[in-house]
Amino acid sequence: MERQEALHKLKSLIGQDLHALAKKFQVTIVAENGKVNKGWAGHVCERYLGLPINSSQSPNFGSWELKSIPLKHLKNGQLAFKETMAITMIDPWEVSHKTFEESHLYAKLRKAVCVARIVGSDYSEPTTIHSVTTLDLEGELLERVKQDYELIRSCIQDPKRGFEKLTGRMGKYIQPRTKGAGHGSTTRAFYARKDFLKQFIELN
């Protein structure tokens, strides 16, 4: 599906609660063991567009990527990003050997569609589509993200630091952060900071 067609189709969901669509497309929100499927909203959007759920590092629609971002209401009523946006896992060998232009990070962010949804205090509350926005990585923002990638790459390549020394404090727009359950997790992923998301998504 072309990005423009998907954008038009997704915008028809603005204002709707995704729980009903999750039921329609048989997307599991809570597993039998009680664990919440954190990516359920994104999976619903993929199913809505006719894409089977997969975990490939390549953009899930070929030339462009679909992302889902949760928003929350603050006590003063204003909207804010609930969390940073997971982009893709960090493979230390790949990042060490590939330039930014060859990376999965660039492939995921180069052209994307971001579905922002307003969530409640837990998964059982309504999850309403707030907006659907295109993301095009170019110009000054592209250069800044590239600098973040090179910063992360240099840490991995440094024999005195390496992959284990990656920290969420790195990067202006893109940070390398632990992914997975437990404090001792050894996996890392690229995350887009809230300041990056603000470049594309108007909250109020």
Rosetta silent file (secondary structure, phi, psi, omega in degrees, C-alpha in Angstrom):
SEQUENCE: MERQEALHKLKSLIGQDLHALAKKFQVTIVAENGKVNKGWAGHVCERYLGLPINSSQSPNFGSWELKSIPLKHLKNGQLAFKETMAITMIDPWEVSHKTFEESHLYAKLRKAVCVARIVGSDYSEPTTIHSVTTLDLEGELLERVKQDYELIRSCIQDPKRGFEKLTGRMGKYIQPRTKGAGHGSTTRAFYARKDFLKQFIELN
SCORE:     score description
SCORE:     0.000 S_00000001
   1 L     0.000  133.969  178.146    0.000    0.000    0.000 S_00000001
   2 L   -70.816  152.334 -175.080    1.278    3.458   -0.905 S_00000001
   3 H   -62.160  -40.138 -177.983    1.840    5.855    1.977 S_00000001
   4 H   -64.436  -38.939  178.002   -0.682    8.440    0.763 S_00000001
   5 H   -65.429  -42.862  179.076   -3.427    5.833    0.519 S_00000001
   6 H   -64.552  -39.856  179.710   -2.623    4.562    4.015 S_00000001
   7 H   -60.299  -45.939 -179.880   -2.599    8.109    5.371 S_00000001
   8 H   -62.939  -42.915 -177.909   -6.056    8.757    3.960 S_00000001
   9 H   -68.234  -42.287 -179.043   -7.414    5.469    5.312 S_00000001
  10 H   -67.731  -34.305 -179.395   -5.912    5.924    8.791 S_00000001
  11 H   -64.423  -21.786  177.393   -7.241    9.472    9.094 S_00000001
  12 L   -70.594  -11.575  179.036  -10.749    8.062    8.887 S_00000001
  13 L   -89.695   -8.532 -176.824  -10.054    6.494   12.307 S_00000001
  14 L   -56.370  129.083 -179.113   -9.464    9.827   14.069 S_00000001
  15 L    92.581   -9.458 -178.396  -11.684   10.009   17.129 S_00000001
  16 L   -91.006  153.022  176.205  -12.342    6.270   17.204 S_00000001
  17 E   -89.041  127.194 -176.171  -11.487    3.880   20.055 S_00000001
  18 H   -73.080  -14.161 -178.952   -9.065    1.149   18.929 S_00000001
  19 H   -60.438  -40.958  179.743  -10.469   -1.443   21.339 S_00000001
  20 H   -63.704  -40.520  178.522  -13.389   -2.164   19.013 S_00000001
  21 H   -69.020  -33.996  177.875  -11.034   -2.622   16.059 S_00000001
  22 H   -60.924  -41.054  178.483   -8.788   -4.877   18.146 S_00000001
  23 H   -66.600  -42.373 -179.319  -11.769   -7.147   18.726 S_00000001
  24 H   -61.596  -42.920 -176.578  -12.732   -7.049   15.052 S_00000001
  25 L   -94.931    8.816  176.342   -9.234   -7.982   13.860 S_00000001
  26 L    56.575   43.014  175.263   -8.628  -10.453   16.713 S_00000001
  27 L   -92.176  125.111 -178.106   -5.594   -8.606   18.053 S_00000001
  28 L   -73.910  125.680  175.325   -4.752   -9.720   21.592 S_00000001
  29 L   -93.490  -44.633  177.481   -4.543   -6.866   24.088 S_00000001
  30 E  -125.896  124.792 -179.862   -4.011   -8.976   27.201 S_00000001
  31 L   -73.639  168.881 -179.545   -2.585  -12.501   26.998 S_00000001
  32 L   -60.706  -27.298  179.394   -3.921  -15.424   29.038 S_00000001
  33 L   -82.929    3.128  178.045   -1.055  -14.954   31.494 S_00000001
  34 L    88.886   -2.103 -179.111   -2.252  -11.401   32.162 S_00000001
  35 L   -81.035  132.135 -179.671    0.613   -9.717   30.314 S_00000001
  36 E   -78.777  134.670  175.139   -0.373   -6.713   28.190 S_00000001
  37 L   -78.904   99.144 -173.023    0.668   -6.776   24.534 S_00000001
  38 L   -59.617  -28.359 -177.861    2.429   -3.405   24.460 S_00000001
  39 L   -96.153   17.262 -172.516    2.300   -3.184   20.669 S_00000001
  40 H   -60.653  -39.974 -177.085   -1.376   -4.022   20.309 S_00000001
  41 H   -64.464  -41.705  176.799   -2.462   -0.598   19.010 S_00000001
  42 H   -64.226  -37.699  178.686    0.156   -0.635   16.266 S_00000001
  43 H   -64.963  -37.202  177.586   -0.862   -4.181   15.347 S_00000001
  44 H   -61.790  -44.516  179.775   -4.484   -3.050   15.018 S_00000001
  45 H   -63.402  -39.101  178.650   -3.440   -0.301   12.597 S_00000001
  46 H   -64.590  -45.206  178.780   -1.393   -2.786   10.573 S_00000001
  47 H   -63.585  -38.896  179.038   -4.313   -5.213   10.362 S_00000001
  48 H   -60.308  -34.407  179.695   -6.635   -2.355    9.420 S_00000001
  49 L   -89.382   -0.619  175.966   -4.339   -1.591    6.478 S_00000001
  50 L    89.616   18.759 -179.528   -4.145   -5.269    5.515 S_00000001
  51 L  -102.129  128.437  173.928   -0.632   -6.044    6.740 S_00000001
  52 L   -64.909  145.153  179.276    0.093   -9.298    8.601 S_00000001
  53 L   -67.696  130.078  176.974    1.826   -8.705   11.949 S_00000001
  54 L  -148.123  166.400 -177.403    5.594   -9.251   11.704 S_00000001
  55 L  -116.053   24.198 -179.352    8.768   -8.288   13.550 S_00000001
  56 L   -63.682  147.105  177.226   11.038   -7.577   10.568 S_00000001
  57 L   -79.391  -12.679  178.063   13.565   -4.778   10.915 S_00000001
  58 L   -76.359  153.522  177.163   12.736   -3.586    7.418 S_00000001
  59 L   -51.232  133.333 -169.153   10.038   -0.902    7.044 S_00000001
  60 L   -73.379   -8.720  174.695    6.746   -2.759    7.381 S_00000001
  61 L  -119.947   27.351  176.585    5.226   -1.303    4.204 S_00000001
  62 L    84.330  -79.362 -177.278    8.341   -1.590    2.026 S_00000001
  63 L   -95.600   -9.655 -178.982    9.241    2.050    1.374 S_00000001
  64 L  -144.778  160.301 -174.304    7.676    3.478    4.531 S_00000001
  65 E  -114.319  145.085  175.525    7.148    2.617    8.188 S_00000001
  66 E  -106.793  127.891  179.385    4.035    2.730   10.374 S_00000001
  67 E  -126.890  149.982  177.361    4.447    3.881   13.982 S_00000001
  68 E  -123.060  131.142 -174.242    1.998    4.276   16.868 S_00000001
  69 E  -126.211  125.698  178.824    2.631    6.832   19.639 S_00000001
  70 E   -84.166  138.677  174.760    0.705    7.119   22.946 S_00000001
  71 E  -116.551  157.747  177.797   -0.358   10.507   24.298 S_00000001
  72 E  -138.797  156.141  174.843   -1.731   11.309   27.746 S_00000001
  73 E   -88.942  129.655  174.626   -3.633   14.133   29.408 S_00000001
  74 L   -79.607  172.216 -178.822   -1.738   16.024   32.101 S_00000001
  75 L   -61.196  -28.119  179.038   -3.489   17.271   35.242 S_00000001
  76 L   -84.890    4.277  177.162   -3.921   20.689   33.603 S_00000001
  77 L    92.180  -11.790 -179.447   -5.745   19.050   30.694 S_00000001
  78 L   -76.319  153.790  177.195   -2.959   19.494   28.150 S_00000001
  79 E   -87.339  147.806  177.338   -1.756   16.622   26.007 S_00000001
  80 E  -147.552  158.124  174.845    1.789   15.280   26.285 S_00000001
  81 E   -69.818  130.690 -179.074    3.760   12.355   24.906 S_00000001
  82 L   -73.208  -33.620 -176.589    3.442    9.462   27.328 S_00000001
  83 L  -158.263  173.413  174.162    6.795    7.969   26.359 S_00000001
  84 L   -74.802  168.022 -175.406    9.548    7.956   23.786 S_00000001
  85 E  -105.609  119.838  175.776    9.003    6.051   20.535 S_00000001
  86 E   -66.844  135.037 -178.026   10.722    2.723   19.939 S_00000001
  87 E  -109.357  -60.528 -179.950   12.222    2.623   16.442 S_00000001
  88 E  -165.905  157.369  179.894   14.260   -0.554   15.959 S_00000001
  89 E   -66.813  152.903  175.839   16.644   -2.881   17.799 S_00000001
  90 L   -98.659  113.731  172.152   20.361   -2.100   17.881 S_00000001
  91 L   -95.613  110.326 -174.323   22.484   -4.862   16.383 S_00000001
  92 H   -57.500  -37.123  179.450   26.021   -3.902   17.472 S_00000001
  93 H   -65.728  -46.063 -177.731   27.673   -5.610   14.495 S_00000001
  94 H   -63.479  -46.946 -178.988   25.376   -3.943   12.012 S_00000001
  95 H   -63.377  -38.537  179.865   25.668   -0.459   13.519 S_00000001
  96 H   -64.616  -33.732 -172.811   29.431   -0.820   13.731 S_00000001
  97 H  -102.438   -9.526 -176.403   29.748   -1.814   10.071 S_00000001
  98 L  -115.960  141.082  175.845   27.013    0.239    8.386 S_00000001
  99 L   -70.457  168.699  178.695   26.819    3.945    7.680 S_00000001
 100 H   -57.675  -43.599 -177.788   23.762    5.893    8.748 S_00000001
 101 H   -65.666  -21.036  179.195   22.370    5.812    5.196 S_00000001
 102 H   -95.070   -5.115 -169.665   22.679    1.995    5.203 S_00000001
 103 L   -81.292  158.383  173.573   21.161    1.553    8.663 S_00000001
 104 H   -67.949  -30.476  177.726   17.806    0.177    9.754 S_00000001
 105 H   -58.378  -48.386 -179.782   17.384    3.375   11.790 S_00000001
 106 H   -66.344  -41.333 -179.902   17.425    5.488    8.623 S_00000001
 107 H   -60.298  -37.473 -178.260   15.218    3.015    6.753 S_00000001
 108 H   -74.806  -37.439 -173.257   12.605    3.200    9.532 S_00000001
 109 H   -94.071  -16.783 -173.350   12.643    6.994    9.960 S_00000001
 110 L   -57.037  -46.218  176.397   13.193    8.163    6.377 S_00000001
 111 E  -141.736  118.965 -178.191    9.496    7.959    5.524 S_00000001
 112 E  -142.895  164.111  171.131    6.946    7.071    8.157 S_00000001
 113 E  -122.708  123.794 -177.865    3.344    7.514    9.203 S_00000001
 114 E  -106.997  120.884  175.483    2.797    8.186   12.909 S_00000001
 115 E   -97.961  110.678  178.513   -0.550    7.351   14.488 S_00000001
 116 E   -94.279  130.711 -177.322   -0.862    9.316   17.749 S_00000001
 117 E  -129.609  143.533  179.205   -3.442    7.978   20.165 S_00000001
 118 E   -90.648  123.635 -177.514   -4.734    9.274   23.496 S_00000001
 119 L  -112.930  163.600  176.616   -4.544    6.623   26.201 S_00000001
 120 L   -95.528 -157.141 -177.814   -5.874    6.381   29.746 S_00000001
 121 L   -76.854  -21.685  173.912   -4.175    5.247   32.923 S_00000001
 122 L  -149.911  176.908 -172.016   -4.182    1.596   31.806 S_00000001
 123 L   -62.422  -25.344 -174.856   -4.923   -0.591   28.806 S_00000001
 124 L   -75.398  -18.231  179.791   -8.613   -1.102   29.692 S_00000001
 125 L   -80.421  158.891 -178.162   -9.485    2.577   29.196 S_00000001
 126 L   -53.836  143.156  175.483  -10.364    3.957   25.733 S_00000001
 127 L  -120.603   99.496 -170.558   -7.518    4.419   23.264 S_00000001
 128 E  -102.882  132.517  178.179   -8.637    7.146   20.886 S_00000001
 129 E   -67.133  122.401 -179.394   -6.888    8.129   17.658 S_00000001
 130 E   -91.726  -47.610 -176.971   -5.770   11.760   18.018 S_00000001
 131 E  -161.704  161.090  176.057   -3.970   12.392   14.724 S_00000001
 132 E  -129.430  121.167 -170.771   -2.170   10.753   11.812 S_00000001
 133 E  -130.842  142.959  173.550    1.003   12.483   10.637 S_00000001
 134 E   -85.126  148.148  177.350    3.672   11.873    8.016 S_00000001
 135 E  -123.432  120.010  177.247    7.307   11.896    9.043 S_00000001
 136 E  -123.830  117.295 -178.227    9.954   12.787    6.473 S_00000001
 137 L   -84.750  111.887 -178.232   13.540   12.847    7.629 S_00000001
 138 L  -158.355  170.390  175.707   15.328   15.644    5.765 S_00000001
 139 H    59.130 -140.441 -176.309   17.328   18.845    6.114 S_00000001
 140 H   -62.735  -37.275  179.547   18.668   19.901    9.511 S_00000001
 141 H   -64.490  -40.271  177.093   16.693   17.213   11.345 S_00000001
 142 H   -59.251  -46.435 -179.892   18.238   14.535    9.142 S_00000001
 143 H   -63.616  -37.775 -179.350   21.738   15.811    9.950 S_00000001
 144 H   -68.412  -40.757  177.637   20.987   15.896   13.676 S_00000001
 145 H   -66.676  -38.283  177.353   19.690   12.313   13.685 S_00000001
 146 H   -61.966  -40.703  177.278   22.746   11.260   11.691 S_00000001
 147 H   -61.920  -40.182  177.732   24.978   12.838   14.348 S_00000001
 148 H   -62.941  -41.921  178.730   23.151   10.870   17.036 S_00000001
 149 H   -62.048  -45.212 -179.085   23.696    7.661   15.065 S_00000001
 150 H   -64.869  -34.075  176.676   27.398    8.402   14.644 S_00000001
 151 H   -63.333  -45.301  179.276   27.694    9.103   18.390 S_00000001
 152 H   -67.075  -41.355 -179.872   26.158    5.718   19.178 S_00000001
 153 H   -63.656  -41.419 -179.240   28.219    4.021   16.497 S_00000001
 154 H   -64.977  -33.557  177.288   31.487    5.481   17.803 S_00000001
 155 H   -66.161  -44.306  179.755   30.699    4.138   21.285 S_00000001
 156 H   -63.836  -38.826 -177.369   30.114    0.634   19.913 S_00000001
 157 H   -76.445  -19.167 -177.250   33.321    0.793   17.857 S_00000001
 158 L   -75.073  116.013 -178.506   35.427    2.054   20.784 S_00000001
 159 L   -62.840  -20.411  179.556   37.267   -0.930   22.338 S_00000001
 160 L   -86.604  -12.646  179.633   37.345    0.892   25.697 S_00000001
 161 L  -119.966  -77.127  176.709   33.553    1.371   25.749 S_00000001
 162 L    82.926 -176.735 -175.175   31.592   -0.826   23.362 S_00000001
 163 H   -56.848  -39.186 -176.031   27.931   -1.828   23.145 S_00000001
 164 H   -65.202  -19.349 -177.390   27.550   -2.316   26.906 S_00000001
 165 H   -92.772    3.061  176.093   28.341    1.359   27.562 S_00000001
 166 L   -64.639  137.810 -178.305   25.444    2.688   25.500 S_00000001
 167 L  -138.498  151.429  179.738   23.193    4.827   27.680 S_00000001
 168 L   -64.336  -11.430  177.186   19.872    6.619   27.323 S_00000001
 169 L   -75.493  -14.936 -179.117   21.644    9.898   28.090 S_00000001
 170 L   -75.663  150.145  170.371   23.211    9.808   24.610 S_00000001
 171 L    85.887  138.327  177.168   21.742   11.629   21.615 S_00000001
 172 L   -79.345  -47.685 -178.468   19.754   14.823   21.132 S_00000001
 173 L  -111.357  -32.911 -178.486   16.855   13.257   19.215 S_00000001
 174 E  -118.321  126.380 -179.060   17.699    9.537   19.081 S_00000001
 175 E  -119.072  147.889  173.088   18.800    7.644   22.183 S_00000001
 176 E   -93.436  123.448 -174.661   20.039    4.067   22.675 S_00000001
 177 E  -136.490  153.779  177.440   18.089    2.495   25.510 S_00000001
 178 E   -57.938  136.684  176.011   17.614   -0.834   27.207 S_00000001
 179 L  -126.061  132.443 -179.687   14.783   -2.847   25.706 S_00000001
 180 L   120.322  166.071 -176.456   13.210   -5.770   27.482 S_00000001
 181 L   -79.205  144.441  173.377   12.050   -6.717   30.938 S_00000001
 182 L    93.141  146.380 -178.496   14.260   -6.446   33.959 S_00000001
 183 L   -65.163  -28.509 -175.183   17.075   -4.180   35.034 S_00000001
 184 L   -89.653   13.892 -178.952   19.690   -6.608   33.753 S_00000001
 185 L   -60.121  136.614 -178.209   18.503   -6.628   30.141 S_00000001
 186 L  -102.660   -3.141  179.757   21.423   -6.614   27.700 S_00000001
 187 L   -84.087  155.492  177.572   19.451   -5.641   24.596 S_00000001
 188 E  -135.433  153.274  176.619   19.321   -2.081   23.279 S_00000001
 189 E  -140.663  157.667  172.655   17.075   -0.262   20.849 S_00000001
 190 E   -80.673  132.962  176.300   16.947    3.116   19.139 S_00000001
 191 E  -126.011  140.966  174.521   14.271    5.400   20.630 S_00000001
 192 E   -88.407  124.945  178.561   13.043    8.777   19.346 S_00000001
 193 L   -68.463  163.537 -179.321   12.991   11.367   22.131 S_00000001
 194 H   -63.229  -32.504  178.144    9.909   13.472   22.768 S_00000001
 195 H   -64.905  -29.370  175.618   11.697   16.540   21.336 S_00000001
 196 H   -70.540  -45.753 -178.005   12.005   14.653   18.046 S_00000001
 197 H   -62.422  -32.711 -179.440    8.314   13.755   18.044 S_00000001
 198 L   -64.632  -19.506  179.079    7.372   17.393   18.671 S_00000001
 199 L   -67.203  -20.433 -172.865    8.818   18.262   15.263 S_00000001
 200 L  -121.208  -29.226 -170.953    5.902   16.461   13.607 S_00000001
 201 L  -112.074  119.273  177.194    2.989   16.080   16.008 S_00000001
 202 L   -86.864  122.899 -174.413    0.969   19.049   17.292 S_00000001
 203 L   -90.715  -36.326 -174.629   -0.426   18.230   20.709 S_00000001
 204 L  -134.602    0.000    0.000   -2.572   21.233   21.592 S_00000001
